Amino acid sequence: MLKQIPVSQLEVGMFVHKFEGGWFDHPFWKAKFLIEDGGKLAEIQASRLRGVVIDTAKGCDVTPDAVRAQAPAPSPAGLPSPAASRIRSIKRRTNAQLLAAQPVSFAQEVETAMVIAEKARERLGKTFIDARLGKALDVRKVEPVVSDILASVRRNPHAFTGLMRCKLKNEQIFRHALSVSALMVALGDRMKLTGPEIHNCGLAGLLLDIGVNYLPQAVDPWDGGRRQEDDRIWQSHVLLGYRALQNDDDLPQAVLDACLFHHERMDGRGYPQRRAGEDIPLIARMAAICDSFELLLVGIHGKAPLDPAAAVALLRMQTGAFDEDILRQFLETVGLYPVGAFVELAGRKIAMVIDEDRADPLRPVVQAFYSLESRERILPHRIALAEVGAEERIVGIADLAGLDLPADEQLRELVFLSACRNIVHA
């Protein structure tokens, strides 16, 4: 049985099922575990978590005496509780940051990106559930998401997509939609499209794969399900999504085009109409690149996820698939070593890219965490490769095979969160 309790009621022997709080409110990269010792209990109680959800079937329950002893004292009449005041403070700060137009650093933007992602996930989730239930789509519910993502990308083009790339918390289908939307917005900005065109790009990114929700429930592309079905069933998702979106009379044709044609190829070997070259609408040519890049990172259809830098290299090798000019501008947008890429440094260290250097994209900011000389983890530390006096440089994509490290996705999240905490506490 799952039960939500305040952190103060936690005891050794309880099984934590879920944390109630933000991504930066606790020091753990694993959310489900048994509290086996006082040290781990002390870490949780010293964090900024508001509460936790425990599983009483896997661990101890709360005693009635503890519940009565920990009952919160009522707030004085007319005064808000500390939790309510903190939530309002966060919302005010977030709203102010959303209105800011000037560029900010990755560290400054990432917490705002986190709030945007949570809000966007909720709106998008409801839309996808409606589609699965056969209800009429109301695209107006997700349009505010595009404005928020656009504002974030213009303040920092890598914070939002970097966050999606390095967090395990989001369900794959939502994370994919949000990531593609952010990539589309950033690419549209790089291509100097107009404001309405960029908005359409972001909206298209959110809705590209809405048709997946209309496939038979046994077809789960995020869990290898497509491999057990005829390709024609999977490929029908573009037409199913297009038809569903056609019911919204206010939706721009460009968004419909992106949904229908984002699996076409420049050489005419794509689907559903085997269009080629400029017969494929511009927004669909953009979507083909952003969607393909994100799918390479996720590793669906039974394929292993790729490191972001390896995904960039593979896109460049796919002759005939993409518009070469748009691909060049996309690579300028994400960088040769995108946020989340594991790289090897000249000093025999392994690091992860955590930010770009706008003046020198080939020398990003990294977080070093492993020594190849000693074959052991080292204290994570930030290295700005482009700074004067920096002696390190990237020599290539890191090979993590055979090293005593967590799985790539868990390691990426762990390094990302440690980098963010170091910045917050600096």
C-alpha positions as CSV (number, residue, x, y, z in Angstrom):
1,M,0.0,0.0,0.0
2,L,1.3,3.4,-0.9
3,K,1.1,6.2,1.7
4,Q,2.2,9.8,1.5
5,I,3.9,11.1,4.7
6,P,6.0,14.1,5.8
7,V,9.8,13.5,5.9
8,S,9.7,13.9,9.7
9,Q,7.8,10.6,10.0
10,L,10.4,8.6,8.1
11,E,12.1,5.8,10.0
12,V,14.7,3.1,9.3
13,G,13.0,0.1,7.7
14,M,10.6,2.1,5.6
15,F,10.6,1.6,1.8
16,V,10.7,4.9,-0.2
17,H,8.5,4.7,-3.3
18,K,8.6,8.3,-4.5
19,F,10.0,11.7,-3.4
20,E,7.6,14.6,-3.1
21,G,9.7,17.6,-4.2
22,G,11.7,19.1,-7.0
23,W,14.6,17.5,-8.8
24,F,17.2,19.5,-6.9
25,D,15.6,19.1,-3.5
26,H,17.4,15.8,-2.7
27,P,20.8,14.1,-3.2
28,F,19.6,10.8,-4.6
29,W,19.6,9.6,-8.2
30,K,17.5,6.5,-7.3
31,A,14.0,7.1,-6.2
32,K,12.9,3.7,-4.8
33,F,14.9,2.1,-2.0
34,L,14.7,0.7,1.5
35,I,16.0,2.9,4.3
36,E,18.5,0.5,5.9
37,D,20.5,2.8,8.1
38,G,20.4,6.1,9.9
39,G,22.8,7.7,7.5
40,K,20.5,7.5,4.6
41,L,17.6,8.6,6.8
42,A,19.6,11.6,8.0
43,E,20.3,12.6,4.4
44,I,16.6,12.6,3.5
45,Q,15.6,14.6,6.6
46,A,18.3,17.1,5.9
47,S,17.1,17.7,2.3
48,R,14.5,20.2,1.1
49,L,11.9,17.5,0.4
50,R,8.4,18.2,1.5
51,G,7.5,14.6,1.9
52,V,7.8,11.1,0.5
53,V,5.5,8.2,-0.6
54,I,6.3,5.0,1.2
55,D,5.3,1.4,0.2
56,T,4.1,-0.4,3.4
57,A,4.0,-3.7,1.5
58,K,7.8,-3.5,1.1
59,G,8.7,-1.8,4.4
60,C,7.5,-0.5,7.8
61,D,4.3,1.6,8.2
62,V,3.9,4.7,10.3
63,T,2.7,4.1,13.8
64,P,-0.5,5.9,15.0
65,D,1.5,7.6,17.8
66,A,3.9,9.0,15.3
67,V,1.1,10.4,13.2
68,R,-0.4,12.2,16.2
69,A,3.0,13.4,17.4
70,Q,3.8,14.9,14.0
71,A,0.5,16.6,13.3
72,P,1.4,20.1,12.0
73,A,0.4,23.0,14.1
74,P,-2.2,25.2,12.5
75,S,-0.9,28.5,10.9
76,P,-1.9,31.7,12.7
77,A,-5.2,33.1,11.3
78,G,-4.7,35.0,8.1
79,L,-1.0,33.9,7.7
80,P,0.0,31.5,4.9
81,S,1.9,28.3,5.7
82,P,5.6,28.3,5.0
83,A,5.1,25.7,2.2
84,A,2.4,27.9,0.5
85,S,4.7,30.9,0.7
86,R,7.6,29.0,-0.9
87,I,5.4,27.8,-3.7
88,R,4.1,31.3,-4.4
89,S,7.7,32.6,-4.3
90,I,8.8,30.0,-6.9
91,K,5.9,30.8,-9.2
92,R,6.7,34.5,-9.0
93,R,10.3,33.9,-9.8
94,T,9.4,31.6,-12.6
95,N,7.0,34.1,-14.2
96,A,9.5,36.8,-14.0
97,Q,12.2,34.6,-15.7
98,L,9.7,33.6,-18.4
99,L,9.4,37.3,-19.3
100,A,13.1,37.9,-19.4
101,A,14.5,38.2,-23.0
102,Q,18.2,38.5,-22.3
103,P,20.5,35.4,-22.6
104,V,21.4,33.7,-19.3
105,S,23.7,30.9,-18.4
106,F,22.8,27.2,-18.4
107,A,22.9,27.2,-14.6
108,Q,20.6,30.2,-14.4
109,E,18.0,28.7,-16.7
110,V,18.0,25.0,-15.8
111,E,15.7,25.4,-12.7
112,T,13.2,27.5,-14.7
113,A,13.4,24.8,-17.4
114,M,12.5,22.2,-14.8
115,V,9.3,24.1,-13.8
116,I,8.3,24.6,-17.5
117,A,8.9,20.9,-18.1
118,E,6.6,19.8,-15.3
119,K,3.8,22.2,-16.4
120,A,4.2,21.1,-20.0
121,R,4.2,17.4,-19.1
122,E,0.9,17.8,-17.3
123,R,-0.8,19.6,-20.3
124,L,0.7,17.3,-22.9
125,G,-0.2,14.2,-20.8
126,K,-3.9,15.1,-20.8
127,T,-3.9,15.7,-24.5
128,F,-2.3,12.3,-25.2
129,I,-4.7,10.5,-22.8
130,D,-7.6,12.2,-24.7
131,A,-6.2,10.8,-28.0
132,R,-5.9,7.3,-26.6
133,L,-9.5,7.5,-25.4
134,G,-10.7,8.7,-28.8
135,K,-11.8,12.1,-27.6
136,A,-11.6,15.2,-29.8
137,L,-8.2,17.0,-29.5
138,D,-8.1,20.5,-28.1
139,V,-4.8,21.8,-29.3
140,R,-5.3,25.1,-27.6
141,K,-4.5,23.4,-24.3
142,V,-0.9,22.7,-25.3
143,E,-0.2,26.0,-27.2
144,P,1.0,27.8,-24.0
145,V,3.7,25.1,-23.7
146,V,5.3,26.4,-26.9
147,S,5.5,30.0,-25.6
148,D,7.2,28.8,-22.4
149,I,9.7,26.5,-24.3
150,L,10.4,29.3,-26.8
151,A,11.2,31.7,-23.9
152,S,13.5,29.2,-22.3
153,V,15.3,28.4,-25.5
154,R,15.9,32.1,-26.2
155,R,17.4,32.6,-22.8
156,N,19.6,29.5,-23.2
157,P,19.3,27.2,-26.2
158,H,20.6,24.1,-24.3
159,A,19.1,24.2,-20.8
160,F,15.7,22.7,-21.6
161,T,16.8,20.0,-24.0
162,G,19.8,19.2,-21.7
163,L,17.4,18.7,-18.8
164,M,15.2,16.3,-20.8
165,R,18.3,14.4,-22.0
166,C,19.7,13.9,-18.5
167,K,16.6,13.1,-16.5
168,L,15.0,9.7,-16.1
169,K,11.8,10.9,-14.4
170,N,9.8,11.7,-17.5
171,E,7.9,9.0,-19.4
172,Q,9.6,8.5,-22.7
173,I,6.7,9.7,-24.9
174,F,6.3,13.0,-23.1
175,R,10.1,13.6,-22.9
176,H,10.4,12.9,-26.6
177,A,7.6,15.4,-27.5
178,L,9.0,18.1,-25.2
179,S,12.6,17.6,-26.5
180,V,11.6,17.6,-30.1
181,S,9.6,20.8,-29.5
182,A,12.6,22.5,-27.9
183,L,14.9,21.4,-30.7
184,M,12.4,22.6,-33.4
185,V,12.2,26.0,-31.7
186,A,16.0,26.3,-31.4
187,L,16.5,25.3,-35.0
188,G,13.8,27.7,-36.2
189,D,15.5,30.5,-34.2
190,R,18.8,29.6,-35.8
191,M,17.2,29.7,-39.3
192,K,15.8,33.2,-38.5
193,L,12.2,32.2,-39.1
194,T,9.5,34.6,-38.2
195,G,7.8,34.5,-34.8
196,P,4.7,32.7,-36.0
197,E,6.8,30.2,-37.9
198,I,8.9,29.4,-34.8
199,H,5.7,29.0,-32.8
200,N,4.4,26.5,-35.4
201,C,7.7,24.7,-35.2
202,G,7.3,24.3,-31.4
203,L,3.7,23.2,-31.7
204,A,4.6,20.7,-34.5
205,G,7.3,19.2,-32.2
206,L,4.8,18.5,-29.5
207,L,2.3,16.9,-31.8
208,L,4.5,15.0,-34.3
209,D,3.7,11.6,-32.9
210,I,0.2,12.2,-31.6
211,G,-0.9,9.4,-34.0
212,V,1.0,6.8,-32.0
213,N,-1.8,7.1,-29.5
214,Y,-4.2,5.7,-32.1
215,L,-2.2,2.6,-32.9
216,P,-3.3,-0.8,-31.3
217,Q,-2.3,-0.7,-27.7
218,A,0.0,-3.7,-28.2
219,V,2.2,-1.5,-30.4
220,D,4.5,0.3,-27.9
221,P,7.4,1.9,-29.9
222,W,9.1,2.9,-26.6
223,D,9.3,-0.7,-25.5
224,G,10.2,-2.5,-28.7
225,G,6.6,-3.2,-29.6
226,R,6.9,-2.0,-33.2
227,R,9.3,-4.9,-33.9
228,Q,6.4,-7.4,-33.5
229,E,4.1,-5.6,-35.9
230,D,4.0,-5.1,-39.7
231,D,5.8,-1.8,-40.6
232,R,2.6,-0.6,-42.3
233,I,0.9,-0.6,-38.9
234,W,3.6,1.5,-37.4
235,Q,3.9,3.8,-40.4
236,S,0.1,4.5,-40.2
237,H,0.7,6.7,-37.1
238,V,1.5,9.7,-39.4
239,L,-1.8,9.5,-41.2
240,L,-3.8,8.8,-38.0
241,G,-2.2,11.8,-36.3
242,Y,-2.8,14.0,-39.4
243,R,-6.5,13.1,-39.5
244,A,-7.0,13.7,-35.8
245,L,-5.4,17.1,-36.1
246,Q,-7.4,18.0,-39.1
247,N,-10.5,18.2,-36.9
248,D,-9.0,21.4,-35.3
249,D,-9.9,24.1,-37.8
250,D,-7.5,26.6,-36.2
251,L,-4.4,24.5,-36.5
252,P,-1.9,25.9,-39.1
253,Q,-1.3,23.8,-42.2
254,A,2.4,23.8,-41.4
255,V,1.8,21.8,-38.2
256,L,-0.3,19.3,-40.2
257,D,2.4,19.1,-42.8
258,A,5.0,18.3,-40.1
259,C,2.9,15.6,-38.6
260,L,2.2,13.9,-42.0
261,F,5.6,14.2,-43.7
262,H,8.3,14.1,-40.9
263,H,9.3,10.6,-42.0
264,E,9.8,11.5,-45.6
265,R,13.5,11.5,-46.9
266,M,15.2,13.8,-49.3
267,D,16.0,10.8,-51.6
268,G,12.3,9.8,-51.8
269,R,12.7,6.6,-49.8
270,G,10.5,7.7,-46.8
271,Y,6.8,7.5,-46.1
272,P,3.8,7.9,-46.4
273,Q,4.0,9.5,-49.9
274,R,7.7,8.9,-50.9
275,R,8.1,12.6,-51.5
276,A,11.6,13.9,-52.3
277,G,13.6,17.1,-52.0
278,E,11.7,20.4,-51.9
279,D,8.4,18.6,-52.4
280,I,8.7,17.9,-48.6
281,P,7.5,21.0,-46.7
282,L,10.3,23.0,-45.0
283,I,8.9,22.4,-41.5
284,A,8.7,18.6,-42.2
285,R,12.4,18.6,-43.3
286,M,13.2,20.3,-40.0
287,A,11.1,17.9,-38.0
288,A,12.7,14.9,-39.7
289,I,16.1,15.9,-38.3
290,C,14.9,16.9,-34.8
291,D,12.8,13.7,-34.4
292,S,15.5,11.4,-35.7
293,F,18.1,12.9,-33.4
294,E,15.9,12.5,-30.4
295,L,15.0,8.9,-31.4
296,L,18.7,8.0,-31.6
297,L,19.1,9.2,-28.0
298,V,16.1,7.2,-26.8
299,G,17.0,4.0,-28.6
300,I,13.5,2.7,-29.3
301,H,12.5,-0.2,-31.6
302,G,15.0,-2.5,-29.8
303,K,18.1,-0.3,-30.6
304,A,20.5,0.8,-27.9
305,P,20.4,4.5,-27.0
306,L,23.3,6.6,-28.4
307,D,25.4,9.1,-26.7
308,P,24.4,12.6,-28.0
309,A,27.8,13.1,-29.7
310,A,27.5,9.7,-31.4
311,A,24.0,10.6,-32.5
312,V,25.3,13.8,-34.1
313,A,28.0,11.7,-35.9
314,L,25.4,9.2,-37.2
315,L,23.1,12.0,-38.5
316,R,26.0,13.3,-40.6
317,M,26.6,9.9,-42.1
318,Q,23.0,9.3,-43.3
319,T,23.4,10.4,-46.9
320,G,20.2,11.2,-48.7
321,A,18.0,11.3,-45.6
322,F,18.0,15.0,-44.6
323,D,18.2,18.4,-46.1
324,E,21.9,19.2,-45.9
325,D,21.6,22.9,-45.3
326,I,19.0,22.4,-42.5
327,L,21.2,19.6,-41.0
328,R,24.2,22.0,-41.0
329,Q,22.2,24.6,-39.1
330,F,20.9,21.9,-36.7
331,L,24.4,20.8,-35.9
332,E,25.4,24.4,-35.3
333,T,22.4,24.6,-32.9
334,V,23.1,21.5,-30.7
335,G,26.9,21.5,-31.1
336,L,29.4,18.8,-32.1
337,Y,29.3,17.7,-28.4
338,P,25.8,18.3,-27.1
339,V,24.9,18.6,-23.5
340,G,24.8,15.1,-22.0
341,A,27.6,13.7,-24.2
342,F,30.4,11.7,-22.5
343,V,33.8,12.7,-23.7
344,E,37.4,11.7,-23.1
345,L,39.8,14.5,-22.2
346,A,43.5,14.7,-23.1
347,G,44.4,14.4,-19.4
348,R,42.9,10.9,-19.4
349,K,39.7,11.9,-17.7
350,I,36.1,11.1,-18.6
351,A,33.7,14.0,-18.4
352,M,30.2,14.9,-19.5
353,V,29.3,18.1,-21.4
354,I,27.1,20.3,-19.1
355,D,27.0,23.6,-21.1
356,E,28.3,25.2,-24.3
357,D,30.7,28.0,-24.9
358,R,28.9,30.3,-27.3
359,A,32.1,31.7,-28.6
360,D,33.8,28.3,-29.1
361,P,31.3,25.4,-29.5
362,L,34.2,22.9,-29.9
363,R,35.3,23.6,-26.3
364,P,32.2,23.3,-24.1
365,V,32.0,23.3,-20.3
366,V,32.3,19.8,-18.9
367,Q,32.0,17.9,-15.6
368,A,34.9,15.5,-15.1
369,F,34.1,12.5,-12.9
370,Y,36.4,9.5,-13.8
371,S,40.2,8.9,-14.2
372,L,41.3,6.5,-16.8
373,E,44.7,6.4,-15.2
374,S,43.6,5.2,-11.8
375,R,40.4,3.4,-13.2
376,E,38.3,4.9,-10.5
377,R,35.8,7.8,-9.9
378,I,37.2,11.1,-8.9
379,L,35.6,14.1,-7.2
380,P,33.3,15.7,-9.9
381,H,34.6,19.1,-11.0
382,R,33.7,21.6,-13.6
383,I,36.1,22.5,-16.4
384,A,35.5,25.3,-18.8
385,L,37.6,24.1,-21.8
386,A,37.5,27.5,-23.5
387,E,38.8,29.5,-20.6
388,V,42.3,31.1,-20.9
389,G,44.8,28.8,-19.2
390,A,42.6,25.6,-19.5
391,E,45.0,22.8,-20.3
392,E,42.3,20.2,-21.1
393,R,40.8,19.4,-24.4
394,I,38.4,16.9,-25.9
395,V,40.0,14.0,-27.8
396,G,36.8,12.1,-28.6
397,I,33.7,10.4,-27.5
398,A,34.3,8.4,-24.3
399,D,34.1,4.6,-24.3
400,L,32.4,3.6,-21.0
401,A,32.5,-0.1,-21.7
402,G,34.1,-2.2,-19.0
403,L,34.3,0.7,-16.5
404,D,32.8,0.4,-13.0
405,L,30.1,3.0,-13.7
406,P,26.2,3.0,-13.6
407,A,24.3,2.5,-16.8
408,D,24.6,5.4,-19.2
409,E,21.2,7.0,-18.5
410,Q,21.6,6.8,-14.7
411,L,25.1,8.1,-14.9
412,R,24.0,11.0,-17.1
413,E,21.4,12.0,-14.6
414,L,23.8,11.6,-11.7
415,V,26.5,13.8,-13.2
416,F,24.0,16.4,-14.4
417,L,22.5,16.7,-10.9
418,S,25.9,16.9,-9.2
419,A,26.9,19.7,-11.7
420,C,23.7,21.6,-10.9
421,R,24.2,21.2,-7.1
422,N,27.8,22.4,-7.4
423,I,26.6,25.5,-9.2
424,V,23.8,26.2,-6.7
425,H,26.1,25.9,-3.7
426,A,29.0,27.8,-5.3
